[in-house]
Amino acid sequence: MKAAQILLLIFFLAACKGKPEKEVKKEEIYYTCSMDPQVKQSTPGKCPICGMALVEASKLKPNGDDEIILTEQQVLLSNISVDTIHNGMMGGQLILTATVNFDQAKISAISSRIMGRIEKLYFKNQGDFVKKGDKLYELYSEDLNNAKKEYILANEKKIALGNSVIDFDQIIRSAKNKLLLWGMTESQIQNLAVAKDAGSTTSIYSNASGYITTLNVKEGEYVMEGGMIAQLADLSTLWVEAQVYSSELSEIKKDAIAEIQIGQETFKGKIEFINSELNADSRINMIRVSIPNRSNQFKPGMPATVTIVNPKHNMLSLPIDAVLRDGKGATVWVMTAMRTFKNIMVETGMETGNQIEITSGLEDGDVVVITGAYLLNSEYIFKRGADPMEGMKM
């Protein structure tokens, strides 16, 4: 006999002091067939229907519909052991696989503000770094050229006629605003007024800094108004996105510390986002940690590891195998009297190692089945014909 089973029997004997009505007497025991439960005999033997050896069963009735009573032989055969749970300190760490990605808040799109033809590209490769104010491309646009000529003409008319008859200042402001709206800079417009030459093409400058992640045009191609020219990504900060299974989400606390390892570099980061939507197919969620990348040593696509350390705190915990879980919830078996067990629904929290946190459903001092819970569940279904979780609520 195993040591755990001996201790269980000692516990049973101690629990029965002063409660003789809970002892299973010989007249309260019968023998039945696990395949043909209608067979009931007062002595051991073989099933007259299938020939299998009869097993011992108890005539005692449980106090409630969610309880089950086993014989001493069933307890031994099912390897059932129990333990009294108490509050204790529990903490741990969760190690997640992650990937370095762009910070989507630092991605800029460069779009054409007017229809035209790309005459020249100054940056032609993905990965090229573009500084704010760099010349991106030369654009030939009939509409833009006409607007430049209107601006030059308005300035010339003002010089020649002044504002005595027509308010040329208003015309100049309107023409300038159109040029600004179509992508020209203040400096370009000032030079236009001085040089008085519209030119055939217009230089378009970048209004953001970053690495080219997408380049949608080639020299000689036409672009429509609003068409994407390029996409720039600022890599000064990056996202480390880690995959989390639904069963692990409870381990991620708001005050948890995230440690990120990329290659040989290890540092701490702040969890900025936990996706509220779970992927229904993979049952995987995602958390995001923002990291600084001032010297651009990290690149999007690099593998990373995120370790979330949970501080220790006082809680009730059980071995993971003691908790039965399915799509309906989580339950445990509690011993309420000698060889009498009751199924209770619980809510679980963080998991660490072989332990799982119980956030509600149990109290300090409850005697819980640690091993043999699945066999108890099967015995209940065999005797009652229904799952103990059916109709159960927290």
Secondary structure, 3 states (H helix, E strand, C coil): CCHHHHHHHHHHHHHCCCCHHHCCCHHHEEEECCCCCCCEECCCCECCCCCCECEEEECCCCCCCCEEECCHHHHHHCCCEEEECCEEEEEEEEEEEEEEEECHHHEEEEECCCCEEEEEECCCCCCCEECCCCEEEEEECHHHHHHHHHHHHHHHHHHHHCCCCCCHHHHHHHHHHHHHHCCCCHHHHHHHHHHCCCCCCEEEECCCCEEEEEECCCCCCEECCCCEEEEEECCCEEEEEEEEEHHHHHHCCCCCEEEEEECCEEEEEEEEEECCCCCCCCCEEEEEEEEECCCCCCCCCCEEEEEEEEEEEEEEEEEHHHCEEECCEEEEEEEEECCEEEEEEEEEEEEECCEEEEEECCCCCCEEEEECHHHHHHHHHHHHCCCCCCCCCC
